[in-house]
Amino acid sequence: MQMLEWVRFVAVLLFLVSGISIFLLELFGVFRFRFVLNRMQVAATGDTLGISLCMVGLILANGADFTSAKMVLVIIFLWFASPVSSHVIARLEYITDETLEENCRIVEAKEPEREEEET
């Protein structure tokens, strides 16, 4: 029984350290990139993954009860809300930025050419 507690402790520790490491990498990326859309991409993915890993660690530490179920709901909410909100903000930046061509390259997608079948 004591071995199982040590395995659980190590798993909780790994999840929490992984989540905090993702947050630190996100912080470095936010200050490293100059363009706002690059910063936003790093912040959105880092928040979603870092919070999820930390919450999974807390769920393992807490055990199976009602509080853990609420933490699972928080993870699900964050997985839906964070990418959607960052996409809306990025779309606003794309539409309103007057210096967009200076900061990035815009590539328009072409429709693939279709070969006509000879009958």
C-alpha positions as CSV (number, residue, x, y, z in Angstrom):
1,M,0.0,0.0,0.0
2,Q,2.8,2.4,0.8
3,M,4.4,1.7,-2.6
4,L,1.1,2.8,-4.3
5,E,1.2,6.1,-2.4
6,W,4.8,6.7,-3.6
7,V,3.8,6.0,-7.2
8,R,0.9,8.5,-6.8
9,F,3.2,11.1,-5.2
10,V,5.7,10.8,-8.1
11,A,2.9,11.0,-10.7
12,V,1.5,14.1,-9.0
13,L,5.0,15.6,-8.8
14,L,5.6,14.9,-12.5
15,F,2.4,16.5,-13.6
16,L,2.9,19.6,-11.5
17,V,6.5,20.1,-12.5
18,S,5.5,19.6,-16.2
19,G,2.7,22.1,-16.0
20,I,4.9,24.7,-14.2
21,S,7.7,24.1,-16.8
22,I,5.2,24.7,-19.6
23,F,4.3,28.0,-17.9
24,L,7.9,29.0,-17.7
25,L,8.5,28.2,-21.4
26,E,5.4,30.2,-22.2
27,L,6.7,33.2,-20.3
28,F,10.0,33.0,-22.1
29,G,8.2,32.8,-25.5
30,V,5.9,35.7,-24.7
31,F,8.8,38.0,-24.0
32,R,11.0,36.5,-26.8
33,F,8.6,37.1,-29.8
34,R,8.1,40.6,-31.1
35,F,4.9,40.2,-33.1
36,V,1.6,40.1,-31.2
37,L,0.2,37.1,-33.0
38,N,3.3,35.0,-32.2
39,R,3.0,36.0,-28.6
40,M,-0.7,35.1,-28.5
41,Q,-0.1,31.7,-30.0
42,V,2.5,30.8,-27.5
43,A,0.3,32.2,-24.6
44,A,-2.8,30.3,-25.7
45,T,-1.1,26.9,-26.2
46,G,1.0,27.3,-23.0
47,D,-2.0,28.2,-20.9
48,T,-4.2,25.4,-22.1
49,L,-1.5,22.7,-21.7
50,G,0.1,24.1,-18.5
51,I,-3.2,24.5,-16.7
52,S,-4.4,21.1,-17.8
53,L,-1.2,19.3,-16.6
54,C,-1.3,21.1,-13.2
55,M,-5.0,20.3,-12.8
56,V,-4.5,16.6,-13.6
57,G,-1.7,16.6,-11.0
58,L,-4.1,18.1,-8.5
59,I,-6.8,15.6,-9.4
60,L,-4.4,12.8,-8.7
61,A,-3.4,14.3,-5.4
62,N,-7.0,14.9,-4.3
63,G,-8.4,11.5,-5.2
64,A,-11.8,10.6,-6.6
65,D,-14.4,12.9,-5.1
66,F,-16.7,15.8,-6.0
67,T,-13.8,18.3,-6.1
68,S,-12.0,16.3,-8.7
69,A,-15.1,16.2,-10.8
70,K,-15.2,20.0,-10.7
71,M,-11.6,20.2,-11.7
72,V,-12.3,18.0,-14.7
73,L,-15.1,20.4,-15.7
74,V,-12.6,23.3,-15.4
75,I,-10.2,21.5,-17.7
76,I,-12.9,20.9,-20.2
77,F,-14.0,24.5,-20.1
78,L,-10.5,25.7,-20.5
79,W,-9.9,23.4,-23.5
80,F,-12.9,25.0,-25.2
81,A,-12.6,28.7,-24.0
82,S,-8.9,29.4,-24.3
83,P,-8.4,28.6,-28.0
84,V,-11.7,30.3,-29.0
85,S,-10.9,33.5,-27.1
86,S,-7.4,33.7,-28.5
87,H,-8.6,33.1,-32.0
88,V,-11.1,35.9,-31.7
89,I,-8.4,38.3,-30.4
90,A,-6.0,37.2,-33.2
91,R,-8.8,37.8,-35.8
92,L,-9.3,41.3,-34.4
93,E,-5.6,42.0,-34.6
94,Y,-5.4,40.7,-38.2
95,I,-8.3,42.9,-39.2
96,T,-7.3,46.1,-37.4
97,D,-3.5,46.1,-37.7
98,E,-2.3,48.6,-40.2
99,T,1.3,47.4,-40.1
100,L,0.5,43.7,-40.8
101,E,2.6,43.5,-44.0
102,E,5.7,44.7,-42.1
103,N,5.4,42.0,-39.5
104,C,4.4,38.9,-41.4
105,R,4.0,37.5,-44.9
106,I,0.5,36.9,-46.1
107,V,0.0,33.9,-48.4
108,E,-3.2,33.4,-50.2
109,A,-4.3,29.9,-50.9
110,K,-4.9,29.0,-54.6
111,E,-7.5,26.6,-55.7
112,P,-5.8,23.5,-57.2
113,E,-5.9,23.2,-60.9
114,R,-7.9,20.4,-62.2
115,E,-7.0,18.4,-65.2
116,E,-9.8,17.9,-67.5
117,E,-10.5,14.4,-68.5
118,E,-10.3,13.6,-72.2
119,T,-13.2,11.6,-73.4
